[in-house]
């Protein structure tokens, strides 16, 4: 076939049948065939985050069980195809779906998805390894309980919330930073989706410039979940779902 069905039809039809009306007929039929081929190509491309149109990304994400984060841009695929560099946004994350699901249920899966969201660096720390004088947040600490420390805010735009010379902070609110309610909900869902089934996330901490993980009591912090040994009464609260997770 020479480039398109239109070209092929006009080239293959005998000259005696390709007068004004004949050429017009072959052109219309060829255009219909070319349109059908483009439609088929688009259908095939929709299954691949490397090739699909931007408006097909959400459907592709449902196929890979990787929903779009709040405000996540369309982004770009890796340069040069699989294994290439330069991927960004939702498309880039979908292109890395295979690697993401390989690590599902591990600390690496959690940290990788935080980085994909826009943070620069994240530490997942079991409660029993928390540095002194950092005290556990529950009365029955187990090896399954863990904290999440965001140590680099990356491109999220999150900064400490200050009033004059005072940095506002609270153990149960978002006053300690400019993190929005949507961002907080997104990161909590990242933790719950990618953690190990046995893992019990307790708190999220933000470590800004000049701070360290050891400063935990003074860090901006947000509760994620409660345990039966620590806060039995809150399990019935409408603000706590999925067995006590505060979303």
C-alpha positions in Angstrom: 0.0 0.0 0.0 1.4 3.5 -1.0 1.0 5.7 2.1 -2.8 5.6 2.4 -5.8 3.8 1.1 -6.7 6.9 -1.0 -3.3 6.8 -2.8 -3.4 3.0 -3.3 -7.0 3.0 -4.7 -6.2 5.8 -7.2 -3.0 4.1 -8.2 -4.6 0.6 -8.6 -7.8 1.5 -10.4 -7.6 1.2 -14.3 -7.4 4.6 -16.1 -10.7 3.9 -17.9 -12.5 3.6 -14.5 -10.7 6.6 -12.9 -12.4 9.6 -14.6 -13.9 12.4 -12.5 -16.6 10.4 -10.9 -14.4 7.3 -10.6 -11.6 9.2 -8.8 -14.1 10.9 -6.5 -15.6 7.5 -5.5 -12.2 5.9 -4.9 -11.1 9.0 -2.8 -14.2 8.8 -0.6 -13.9 5.0 -0.1 -10.1 5.4 0.6 -10.8 8.2 3.2 -13.2 5.9 5.0 -10.6 3.1 5.1 -7.9 5.5 6.3 -10.2 6.8 9.1 -11.0 3.2 10.2 -7.2 2.4 10.4 -6.6 5.6 12.5 -9.5 4.5 14.8 -8.0 1.1 15.2 -4.6 2.5 15.9 -6.0 4.8 18.6 -7.8 1.8 20.2 -4.6 -0.1 20.4 -2.7 2.9 21.8 -5.2 3.4 24.5 -4.0 0.3 26.3 -0.4 1.7 26.6 0.5 4.7 28.8 3.4 5.3 26.4 1.1 5.9 23.5 -2.4 6.8 24.6 -3.9 10.2 24.4 -4.0 12.4 27.5 -7.8 11.9 27.8 -7.3 8.2 28.0 -4.8 8.3 30.9 -7.4 8.0 33.7 -8.9 4.9 32.0 -5.4 3.4 31.6 -4.8 4.1 35.3 -7.9 2.2 36.3 -6.6 -0.7 34.3 -3.3 -0.6 36.2 -5.0 0.1 39.5 -3.0 3.4 39.8 -5.5 6.2 40.3 -4.4 9.8 39.6 -3.3 11.9 42.6 -5.2 15.1 43.3 -3.9 17.7 40.8 -1.4 15.3 39.2 -0.5 16.6 35.7 -0.6 14.4 32.6 3.2 14.4 32.3 5.3 12.5 29.7 6.5 9.0 29.0 10.2 8.0 29.4 12.4 9.1 26.5 13.2 6.2 24.2 10.5 3.9 25.6 10.7 1.5 28.5 13.8 2.0 30.7 14.3 5.5 29.3 14.8 8.7 31.3 12.7 11.9 31.6 9.3 10.5 32.6 7.1 12.8 34.6 3.6 13.2 36.0 0.8 10.6 35.8 1.9 9.2 32.4 5.4 8.6 33.7 4.0 6.9 36.8 1.8 4.6 34.7 4.8 3.7 32.5 6.5 2.6 35.7 3.5 0.5 36.9 5.3 -2.8 36.5 8.1 -1.8 38.8 5.7 -0.1 41.3 3.7 -3.3 41.7 6.8 -5.4 42.1 7.6 -3.6 45.3 4.0 -3.4 46.6 3.7 -4.1 50.3 7.2 -2.8 51.1 8.7 0.4 52.5 10.3 1.1 49.1 6.8 1.0 47.5 5.7 3.7 49.9 8.7 5.9 49.4 8.7 5.5 45.6 5.1 6.6 45.4 5.8 9.6 47.7 8.6 10.6 45.3 6.2 10.1 42.3 3.7 12.4 44.0 6.4 15.1 44.2 8.3 14.7 47.5 12.1 14.6 47.4 12.8 12.1 50.2 10.8 10.0 52.6 11.8 7.7 55.5 9.6 4.8 56.7 10.6 4.1 60.3 9.3 1.3 62.5 8.1 2.7 65.9 10.4 0.3 67.8 13.4 1.9 66.0 12.3 5.5 66.8 15.3 7.5 68.3 15.3 8.6 71.9 13.7 10.6 73.5 11.0 9.9 70.9 8.3 7.9 72.7 5.9 5.5 71.0 2.4 7.0 70.3 0.5 3.9 71.4 0.5 1.9 74.6 1.2 -1.5 72.9 3.9 -0.8 70.4 4.4 -3.8 68.0 6.9 -4.6 65.3 4.2 -3.8 62.7 3.7 -0.1 63.7 5.6 2.5 61.8 6.0 6.3 61.2 6.5 8.1 58.0 8.9 11.1 57.9 9.0 13.4 54.8 12.4 14.9 54.9 12.3 16.8 51.6 9.2 18.5 50.4 10.3 18.4 46.7 7.9 20.1 44.3 4.9 20.0 46.6 5.3 23.6 47.8 4.8 22.6 51.4 6.5 24.9 53.9 6.3 25.5 57.7 3.3 27.6 58.8 4.7 30.5 60.8 3.2 33.4 62.7 5.8 36.0 63.4 8.6 34.1 65.1 6.4 31.2 66.1 6.0 28.0 64.1 2.5 26.7 64.6 2.3 23.0 65.3 -0.3 20.5 66.5 -0.3 16.8 67.0 -3.8 16.5 65.5 -4.3 19.2 62.9 -2.6 20.6 59.8 -1.6 23.9 61.4 2.1 22.9 61.4 2.5 23.4 57.7 0.9 24.7 54.5 0.0 21.1 53.5 -3.6 21.2 52.1 -6.3 18.9 53.2 -6.2 17.3 49.7 -2.5 16.7 49.9 -2.8 15.2 53.4 -5.6 12.9 52.2 -3.5 11.9 49.1 -0.4 11.0 51.1 -2.4 9.0 53.7 -4.0 7.0 50.9 -0.5 6.4 49.3 0.6 4.9 52.7 -2.5 2.7 53.0 -2.4 1.5 49.4 1.3 0.5 49.3 2.2 -0.6 52.8 2.4 -4.2 53.8 -0.9 -5.8 54.8 0.4 -6.3 58.4 1.8 -2.7 58.7 0.1 -0.2 61.1 1.0 3.4 60.2 0.7 5.7 63.2 1.8 9.2 62.2 3.1 11.3 59.4 5.9 13.8 60.2 7.2 16.7 58.1 10.9 17.4 58.6 11.8 20.9 57.3 15.2 22.5 56.8 17.1 22.7 60.1 15.1 19.9 61.6 15.9 16.2 62.1 13.9 13.0 62.7 15.1 13.1 66.3 13.2 16.3 66.7 9.9 14.4 66.3 7.9 15.8 69.2 8.4 19.3 67.7 7.7 18.4 64.1 4.6 19.1 62.1 2.7 15.8 62.5 -0.5 14.2 61.5 -2.2 11.0 62.9 -2.8 8.3 60.3 -4.1 5.4 62.4 -4.8 4.2 65.9 -4.4 0.8 67.5 -6.7 -1.0 69.9 -4.1 -0.7 72.6 -3.8 3.1 72.2 -7.1 4.7 71.2 -10.0 2.2 71.3 -12.6 4.9 71.6 -11.9 6.7 68.3 -12.6 3.6 66.2 -16.3 4.5 66.3 -15.7 8.0 65.1 -16.9 8.9 61.6 -13.5 10.5 60.9 -11.8 7.1 61.3 -12.3 4.5 58.6 -10.8 1.2 57.5 -10.4 -0.1 61.0 -9.2 3.1 62.6 -7.3 5.0 59.8 -7.8 8.8 60.0 -8.6 10.0 56.5 
